[in-house]
Amino acid sequence: MIRVILPPHLRTLARTGKEVELDLDPDAPVTPSAVLDVLEGMYPTLRGTIRDHQTKQRRPMVRFFACERDISHDSPDTPLPDVIASGREPFWILGAISGG
């Protein structure tokens, strides 16, 4: 079980709470890409909001955090830390803030 924390605007779109729990394939590596595949499968309204429909690339104003580290620019196929894969720590999806 993977725990995912969603920002308020995605919670509203998905009609869910702050934290969602996902069951991933136990034989597959736990990666950001795998987490997003399952998340978008459970909540189809999120398709295209976190990453592009065609390219599967992260949207510019969305950030991913694991173990308090910004992993937004890491490869989406990089395995997540064991504490995320085991559900002890959540995988965070945040809306970025820009401006001055």
FENFENQUI-V504215 format. One record per pair of residues at least 12 apart in sequence whose ideal C-beta (glycine too) atoms are under 6 Angstrom apart, sorted by the first residue. I is the first residue (numbers start at 1). J is the second residue. Records with the same first field share a line. If there is no record, write none. Layout:
BEGIN
I->J + J
END
This chain:
BEGIN
1->21 + 23 + 87
2->22 + 24 + 35
3->19 + 21 + 87 + 90
4->20 + 91
5->19 + 90 + 92
6->93
7->94 + 95
13->45
14->43 + 45 + 46
22->38
24->38
29->79
30->80 + 85
31->77 + 79
32->64 + 76
33->76 + 77
35->91
50->62
61->96
63->94 + 96
65->92
66->80 + 81 + 84 + 91
67->81 + 89
END
